[in-house]
Structure formats: structure tokens, C-alpha cells
Amino acid sequence: MSHQHDVEQRCIDNLSSDALRSAAHAFTRDSIGPKYSYNFAWLGRPIIQYPQDIVAMQELIWNIQPDLIIETGIAHGGSLIFSASMLELNAACGGPKDASVLGIDIDIRAHNRSAIEAHPLARRISMIQGSSIASEVIAQVHSAAAGKRSVLVCLDSNHTHAHALAELEAYAPLTTVGSYCVVFDTLIEDMPHDAYPDRPWAPGNNPKTAVFEYMRSLAATPAFGADGHPLAFEIDKRIDGKLLISVAPDGYLKRI
């Protein structure tokens, strides 16, 4: 059997292990208060992410070889720098030479913008300031994605149900077949109600509830992607089984 086959089987086995899943859930729950995800940086910029998801995104970017990555939510810019660095490595290994990442944020702080624009990988990065669900911003992003061969979408801004659902409706159709729309912070649904006391999201109102509603909507009413082909996604549970600790359980949506 191949190495990949062994990995796939372990991922399946992990999902059926109550002990592993319980331990992972306990760690995730107990890591929120101490802001564990705020401890990391990528090539000098803070990246508010769990290391497991960073590794998962590296694997996706290598396998998909996107020529455009769309990201909602910029913060300090670590994720943009990460994506740009992966695209640079892809290009060095024979992938798309002019691949780029487009970030959208309602408020790009001046010091963050300056740091991103001064980074050695800035040539692969462009940014739009504005609400990700504003019609004019959506139009700009769709224009940037026009004609791209392979598009990866990452949604990680406002984590309320309504906002995440609106982002899915706006940007998931840009995902190309075989690529992913990754919806971050779906873990909120599985955390205690008091885990985010200073935020408007909570169990029942978060990106995971938005994912489930979006998937139900697609199942009930046929839709088409920006490429004109039927739009369908599956939740890639293999990634959940691989990571166990993740901010995006049920959030890795593969376009099929």
C-alpha cells in the first residue's frame, strides 16, 4: 500500500476514535482563553491560526496549484504572507509563475498595510479595503478572478452566521472544480457559549451554521459557479480526521 493510502486510512480511523477526538476537543476548548492561536508568525508577520491548519493549507496549495487565492480578513497580514510564500514555492517548482493572493478587509490598519507592502513577497499580494459583502467589493473580486485557471477561497473575517453566509454566497462560486472554499472558525459552534464573551458570535450563530445552511441551499436549489458549471461542494472530512485540532472542522469545502 502507498504512503497516501496509509494516511487516508489513519484519517478515517481518527474520526472513529472517541479518545482522540475527545482529547483534541479538550485542547481546542482550553486553548481559546489563553489565545493560543495568537502565538505564531509566518515570515515575520503574525498569523492568527493554529499550526495544524497552516500545514493543511500548505498541502492544499501544493496540490491545487492555484493562480489566485482569495482571502477575506487580513488582520496583521500573516496569512497573506503565508499564501504568497506558498505561491512563490509553487512557482519555483514549476507551478504558476504569476500566481497571486487577494486580501479583503473592512479596516486595513496603516501599520499592517505598510508592513505587508514592505515584505519581500509583496509583489504577489493585492488588497481591497471594504466590507467583503459590499456589492462593489464583490464585483472587484469577481473581476480579479475572471479568467483564472485555479482559484482557492479562504473566508476568515466576521464570524457571525449572516456574514459568513453572505461571504459563501458571494465567493464560493469563484472556487474552481477540485479546489476548496475554506471557512475558518467553524469551531465556534462546538465551543462553550461563554467562550467568546466580547464577540457577537457564539454556538448557533457562527460560520459552521452558515456552512450547513449554504450546503442545504445548494442541495435544494441548483446553482452554478462563476465558470458556468454546476456548483456543488462536499465537506472534506478527511482533513478533519487528519488535523483533529483545527479552527475549521466541517469548514474545508471541496468543489466537486
C-alpha positions as CSV (number, residue, x, y, z in Angstrom):
1,M,0.0,0.0,0.0
2,S,1.1,3.6,-0.7
3,H,2.0,6.2,1.9
4,Q,-1.0,8.2,0.8
5,H,-3.3,5.2,1.3
6,D,-1.9,4.8,4.8
7,V,-2.6,8.5,5.6
8,E,-6.1,8.3,4.3
9,Q,-6.8,5.2,6.4
10,R,-5.4,6.9,9.5
11,C,-7.6,10.0,8.9
12,I,-10.7,7.7,8.7
13,D,-9.6,5.8,11.8
14,N,-9.0,9.1,13.8
15,L,-12.6,10.2,13.2
16,S,-13.8,7.0,14.8
17,S,-11.6,7.3,17.9
18,D,-13.6,8.7,20.7
19,A,-10.4,9.1,22.8
20,L,-8.5,11.1,20.1
21,R,-11.5,13.3,19.3
22,S,-12.2,14.0,23.0
23,A,-8.6,14.9,23.7
24,A,-8.5,17.2,20.6
25,H,-11.7,18.9,21.6
26,A,-10.5,19.4,25.2
27,F,-7.3,21.1,23.9
28,T,-9.1,23.3,21.5
29,R,-11.7,24.3,24.1
30,D,-9.0,25.1,26.7
31,S,-6.7,26.9,24.2
32,I,-9.2,29.7,23.3
33,G,-9.0,31.6,26.6
34,P,-5.2,31.8,26.5
35,K,-5.3,32.9,22.8
36,Y,-3.1,30.0,21.7
37,S,-3.7,30.9,18.0
38,Y,-2.1,34.3,18.5
39,N,1.3,32.8,19.3
40,F,2.6,32.3,15.8
41,A,4.1,34.3,12.9
42,W,4.9,33.5,9.3
43,L,8.0,35.1,7.8
44,G,7.8,37.9,10.3
45,R,4.1,38.7,10.3
46,P,1.6,37.5,13.0
47,I,-0.6,34.7,11.7
48,I,-3.6,34.2,13.9
49,Q,-4.0,30.5,13.2
50,Y,-3.5,27.0,14.6
51,P,-0.3,25.3,13.2
52,Q,-2.4,22.3,12.1
53,D,-4.5,24.5,9.8
54,I,-1.3,26.2,8.4
55,V,0.0,22.7,7.5
56,A,-3.3,21.7,5.9
57,M,-3.4,24.9,3.8
58,Q,0.2,24.2,2.7
59,E,-0.9,20.8,1.4
60,L,-3.9,22.2,-0.3
61,I,-1.9,25.0,-2.1
62,W,0.6,22.5,-3.3
63,N,-2.0,20.1,-4.6
64,I,-4.3,22.7,-6.1
65,Q,-1.5,24.9,-7.6
66,P,-3.9,28.0,-7.6
67,D,-3.1,31.0,-9.7
68,L,-5.3,33.0,-7.4
69,I,-6.0,32.8,-3.6
70,I,-8.8,35.0,-2.3
71,E,-8.8,35.7,1.4
72,T,-11.4,37.7,3.5
73,G,-9.9,39.0,6.7
74,I,-6.3,40.4,6.7
75,A,-5.5,41.4,10.3
76,H,-1.7,41.6,10.6
77,G,-1.2,40.0,7.2
78,G,0.4,36.8,8.2
79,S,-2.0,34.7,6.2
80,L,-1.4,36.8,3.1
81,I,2.3,36.4,3.5
82,F,1.9,32.6,4.1
83,S,-0.2,32.3,0.9
84,A,2.3,34.4,-1.1
85,S,5.2,32.3,0.2
86,M,3.4,29.1,-0.9
87,L,2.7,30.5,-4.3
88,E,6.4,31.5,-4.6
89,L,7.4,27.9,-3.7
90,N,4.9,26.5,-6.2
91,A,6.4,28.8,-8.9
92,A,9.9,27.7,-8.0
93,C,8.8,24.1,-8.5
94,G,7.2,24.6,-11.9
95,G,3.8,26.0,-10.8
96,P,2.0,29.1,-12.0
97,K,4.6,31.9,-12.3
98,D,2.3,34.9,-11.8
99,A,0.0,33.4,-9.1
100,S,-1.2,36.0,-6.6
101,V,-3.2,36.4,-3.4
102,L,-6.0,39.0,-3.0
103,G,-6.9,40.0,0.6
104,I,-10.1,41.9,1.6
105,D,-10.7,43.6,4.9
106,I,-13.1,46.3,6.1
107,D,-10.2,48.0,8.0
108,I,-6.6,47.6,6.9
109,R,-4.7,49.3,9.6
110,A,-2.0,51.6,8.3
111,H,0.9,49.9,10.1
112,N,-0.3,46.5,8.9
113,R,-0.6,47.7,5.3
114,S,2.9,49.2,5.4
115,A,4.4,46.0,6.8
116,I,2.7,43.9,4.1
117,E,3.7,46.2,1.3
118,A,7.3,46.3,2.6
119,H,7.5,42.5,2.7
120,P,9.8,40.8,0.1
121,L,6.7,38.8,-1.1
122,A,4.5,41.9,-1.6
123,R,4.7,41.6,-5.4
124,R,2.3,38.6,-5.1
125,I,-0.2,40.4,-2.9
126,S,-3.0,42.9,-3.5
127,M,-5.5,44.2,-1.1
128,I,-9.0,45.7,-1.1
129,Q,-10.3,47.7,1.8
130,G,-14.0,47.5,2.3
131,S,-16.7,45.1,3.6
132,S,-16.3,41.7,2.0
133,I,-20.1,41.6,1.5
134,A,-20.5,45.0,-0.1
135,S,-21.6,44.8,-3.7
136,E,-18.8,46.9,-5.1
137,V,-16.1,44.8,-3.3
138,I,-17.7,41.6,-4.5
139,A,-17.6,43.0,-8.1
140,Q,-13.9,43.8,-7.7
141,V,-13.1,40.3,-6.5
142,H,-15.1,38.7,-9.3
143,S,-13.3,40.8,-11.8
144,A,-9.9,39.8,-10.4
145,A,-10.9,36.1,-10.6
146,A,-12.1,36.3,-14.2
147,G,-10.1,34.0,-16.4
148,K,-8.1,32.4,-13.6
149,R,-7.5,28.7,-14.1
150,S,-7.5,27.6,-10.4
151,V,-9.0,29.6,-7.6
152,L,-8.8,28.9,-3.8
153,V,-11.1,30.8,-1.5
154,C,-10.5,31.4,2.2
155,L,-13.2,33.0,4.4
156,D,-12.0,34.4,7.7
157,S,-13.4,37.8,8.6
158,N,-16.6,38.5,10.6
159,H,-17.7,35.2,12.1
160,T,-21.4,35.7,12.5
161,H,-23.8,33.4,10.7
162,A,-25.2,36.2,8.5
163,H,-21.8,37.5,7.4
164,A,-20.3,34.1,6.8
165,L,-23.3,33.0,4.8
166,A,-23.2,36.2,2.7
167,E,-19.4,35.6,2.0
168,L,-20.2,32.0,1.0
169,E,-22.9,33.2,-1.4
170,A,-20.5,35.8,-2.8
171,Y,-17.3,34.0,-3.1
172,A,-17.8,30.2,-3.0
173,P,-18.9,30.3,-6.7
174,L,-15.4,31.5,-7.6
175,T,-13.9,28.3,-6.3
176,T,-12.8,26.2,-9.3
177,V,-13.6,22.5,-9.6
178,G,-11.2,20.4,-7.5
179,S,-10.2,23.4,-5.4
180,Y,-11.6,24.4,-2.0
181,C,-13.5,27.1,-0.2
182,V,-12.2,27.0,3.3
183,V,-14.4,28.5,6.0
184,F,-12.4,29.3,9.2
185,D,-13.6,29.4,12.8
186,T,-16.4,26.9,12.3
187,L,-15.1,25.6,15.7
188,I,-17.2,28.3,17.4
189,E,-20.3,26.0,17.1
190,D,-18.6,23.3,19.2
191,M,-17.3,25.6,22.0
192,P,-18.9,26.7,25.2
193,H,-21.4,29.6,25.0
194,D,-19.2,31.8,27.1
195,A,-16.0,31.2,25.0
196,Y,-16.3,34.5,23.1
197,P,-17.8,36.9,25.6
198,D,-16.6,40.0,23.7
199,R,-17.7,38.9,20.3
200,P,-21.1,38.8,18.5
201,W,-20.7,35.1,17.5
202,A,-21.5,32.0,19.6
203,P,-22.9,28.5,19.2
204,G,-25.9,28.8,16.9
205,N,-24.5,31.9,15.2
206,N,-21.2,31.3,13.5
207,P,-19.5,30.1,10.3
208,K,-20.4,26.4,10.8
209,T,-24.1,27.2,11.0
210,A,-23.6,29.2,7.8
211,V,-21.8,26.3,6.1
212,F,-24.6,24.0,6.9
213,E,-27.3,26.4,5.6
214,Y,-25.3,27.1,2.5
215,M,-24.9,23.3,1.8
216,R,-28.6,22.8,2.3
217,S,-29.4,25.6,0.0
218,L,-27.2,24.2,-2.8
219,A,-28.8,20.8,-2.3
220,A,-32.3,22.2,-2.6
221,T,-31.7,24.7,-5.4
222,P,-29.3,24.0,-8.2
223,A,-26.7,26.8,-8.7
224,F,-23.8,27.5,-11.0
225,G,-20.3,28.6,-10.3
226,A,-18.6,31.6,-11.9
227,D,-17.2,29.2,-14.5
228,G,-20.8,28.4,-15.7
229,H,-20.6,24.8,-14.4
230,P,-22.9,23.3,-11.7
231,L,-21.9,24.3,-8.2
232,A,-21.5,21.5,-5.7
233,F,-19.3,21.1,-2.6
234,E,-18.5,18.3,-0.2
235,I,-17.2,18.7,3.3
236,D,-13.8,17.1,3.3
237,K,-13.9,15.1,6.5
238,R,-10.5,13.5,5.7
239,I,-8.9,16.8,6.6
240,D,-10.8,16.9,9.9
241,G,-9.6,13.4,10.6
242,K,-6.1,14.4,9.7
243,L,-5.9,17.5,11.9
244,L,-8.2,16.7,14.8
245,I,-7.1,20.1,16.3
246,S,-8.4,22.8,13.9
247,V,-10.3,26.0,13.8
248,A,-12.2,24.8,10.7
249,P,-14.0,21.5,11.4
250,D,-16.5,20.9,8.6
251,G,-15.1,24.0,7.0
252,Y,-12.9,22.5,4.3
253,L,-15.3,22.5,1.4
254,K,-14.1,20.9,-1.8
255,R,-15.8,21.8,-5.0
256,I,-16.8,18.7,-6.9
